[in-house]
């Protein structure tokens, strides 16, 4: 195999690795964001329950 072909194969492997790393970073960010979103929904639900209890006690 010629030197150019070897260099091309190495560069393509590096490019694929970089793309994979980027995809994994984006996936990690999406999962963390989703987790934060779920936590926020849970917190808002808890606050609404507390407000409903408060209203029922004071009406």
C-alpha distance (Angstrom), angle and dihedral (degrees) to the residues before:
residue distance angle dihedral
X1 . . .
X2 3.77 . .
X3 3.78 123.6 .
X4 3.81 91.2 -112.8
X5 3.80 91.6 54.2
X6 3.79 91.0 49.3
X7 3.80 91.7 49.1
X8 3.80 90.4 47.7
X9 3.81 91.3 51.4
X10 3.81 91.1 49.3
X11 3.81 92.8 47.9
X12 3.80 91.8 48.3
X13 3.81 90.8 50.3
X14 3.81 90.0 50.0
X15 3.79 90.6 49.0
X16 3.80 91.5 50.6
X17 3.80 90.6 48.8
X18 3.81 90.9 50.9
X19 3.82 90.9 49.7
X20 3.79 91.1 49.0
X21 3.81 91.7 49.9
X22 3.80 90.7 50.0
X23 3.79 91.7 49.2
X24 3.80 91.3 49.4
X25 3.80 91.5 49.2
X26 3.80 90.7 50.7
X27 3.79 90.9 48.5
X28 3.80 91.5 48.9
X29 3.81 90.4 50.7
X30 3.81 91.6 48.4
X31 3.79 92.2 50.5
X32 3.79 92.2 48.9
X33 3.80 91.2 47.7
X34 3.77 91.3 49.6
X35 3.77 90.0 49.8
X36 3.80 91.3 51.7
X37 3.79 89.9 47.7
X38 3.81 91.0 52.6
X39 3.79 90.6 49.0
X40 3.80 90.7 50.7
X41 3.80 91.5 50.2
X42 3.80 90.2 50.1
X43 3.81 91.6 49.4
X44 3.82 92.9 48.6
X45 3.80 90.0 49.0
X46 3.81 90.7 52.2
X47 3.81 91.8 49.6
X48 3.81 90.8 50.3
X49 3.80 90.7 51.0
X50 3.80 90.1 50.8
X51 3.79 91.3 48.8
X52 3.80 90.7 49.6
X53 3.80 91.3 51.4
X54 3.78 90.7 47.9
X55 3.80 91.3 50.9
X56 3.81 92.5 48.3
X57 3.82 91.0 52.0
X58 3.80 94.0 48.9
X59 3.80 102.5 44.4
